[in-house]
Amino acid sequence: MRVTSGFKILSLVVVLVITVSGCYYDKEQLLYPPAAANSCDSLKVTFSGSVAPLIQSKCATAGCHDANTGAGATVLTTYSQIVAKSARIYQRAVVDKTMPLSGPLSATEIAILNCWITSGTPNN
């Protein structure tokens, strides 16, 4: 039985389609969750002891989300202001890692925000 060049080309195309369709892109954090060292059980996150200092040092800095920010800008200096923007903080700092503008937070800082927000943003 003789194999035609058309059959060879078709076979090659099928193999390439199968190979390429197996490739996909996912967020690394979803595929490989943070290490157990950053689990919510081990971190013991509180607003006053963990979240507020983190927000003050990374977000509520001069020219960003502090009290001197211009009119209409997001201010993150009090518990109520931070809670009101917690979904946005989660998206920008934990998921997208586009905030703060100075660079993404460390894995531990991301875990702190994640644990506090997913536990219901308690004022503790």
C-alpha positions in Angstrom: 0.0 0.0 0.0 1.4 3.3 -1.0 1.0 6.4 1.2 0.2 9.6 -0.8 1.8 12.9 0.0 -1.7 14.4 0.7 -2.2 11.7 3.5 1.2 12.6 5.0 0.4 16.3 5.1 -3.0 15.6 6.6 -1.4 13.4 9.2 1.2 16.0 10.0 -1.5 18.7 10.4 -3.6 16.5 12.7 -0.5 15.8 14.9 0.3 19.5 15.1 -3.3 20.4 16.0 -3.4 17.9 18.8 0.0 19.0 20.1 -0.8 22.7 20.0 -4.3 22.3 21.5 -2.7 20.7 24.6 -1.0 24.0 25.4 -2.8 26.4 27.6 -2.0 29.2 30.0 -3.2 29.5 33.6 -2.2 31.7 36.5 0.7 30.2 38.4 -0.9 31.0 41.7 -4.0 28.9 40.8 -1.9 26.0 39.6 0.5 26.1 42.5 -1.1 27.5 45.7 1.1 29.3 48.2 3.2 27.1 50.5 1.8 25.9 53.8 4.0 28.4 55.6 1.6 31.0 54.2 -1.6 29.2 55.1 -4.2 31.1 57.0 -3.9 28.8 60.0 -0.2 29.5 60.4 -0.4 33.3 59.8 -2.9 34.3 62.5 -3.9 37.4 60.5 -5.6 40.3 62.3 -6.6 43.7 60.9 -4.7 45.8 63.6 -1.6 43.6 63.7 -1.2 42.5 60.1 -3.4 44.2 57.6 -3.4 47.8 58.8 0.5 48.0 59.0 0.7 46.4 55.5 -1.7 48.8 54.0 0.0 51.8 55.7 3.5 50.8 54.5 2.6 49.6 51.0 -0.6 51.4 49.9 -1.4 54.5 52.1 1.9 56.1 51.2 2.5 59.7 50.0 1.0 60.2 46.6 -0.9 57.0 46.6 -3.8 56.1 48.9 -3.0 58.4 51.9 -5.2 61.2 53.3 -3.4 63.8 51.1 -4.5 62.1 47.9 -6.5 64.3 45.6 -10.3 64.6 45.5 -12.1 61.6 44.3 -9.0 59.3 44.8 -9.1 56.2 46.8 -7.9 56.7 50.4 -7.0 53.7 52.5 -6.3 55.0 56.0 -9.2 53.7 58.1 -10.7 50.3 58.6 -14.0 51.4 56.9 -12.2 52.7 53.9 -10.1 49.6 53.5 -13.1 47.3 53.9 -15.1 49.3 51.4 -12.3 48.6 48.8 -11.4 45.1 49.9 -12.7 43.4 46.7 -10.7 45.9 44.6 -7.6 45.4 46.9 -8.0 41.6 46.5 -8.2 41.8 42.7 -5.3 44.3 42.2 -2.9 43.1 44.9 -3.6 39.4 45.3 -4.9 38.2 41.9 -3.5 40.6 39.3 -0.4 41.7 41.3 -0.6 45.2 39.7 -0.6 47.0 43.0 1.3 48.6 44.6 2.8 50.4 41.7 6.2 50.0 43.2 6.0 46.3 42.6 4.1 43.2 43.7 3.7 42.3 47.3 5.7 39.4 48.7 4.1 35.9 49.0 3.6 36.4 52.7 2.0 39.9 52.2 -0.3 38.5 49.5 -1.2 35.6 51.9 -2.0 38.1 54.7 -4.4 40.1 52.5 -5.9 36.9 51.0 -6.6 35.4 54.5 -8.1 38.5 55.9 -10.4 39.2 53.0 -11.5 35.5 52.6 -12.2 35.4 56.3 -14.7 38.2 56.0 -12.5 41.3 56.7 -12.9 41.1 60.5 -12.0 44.3 62.5 -9.7 42.5 65.0 
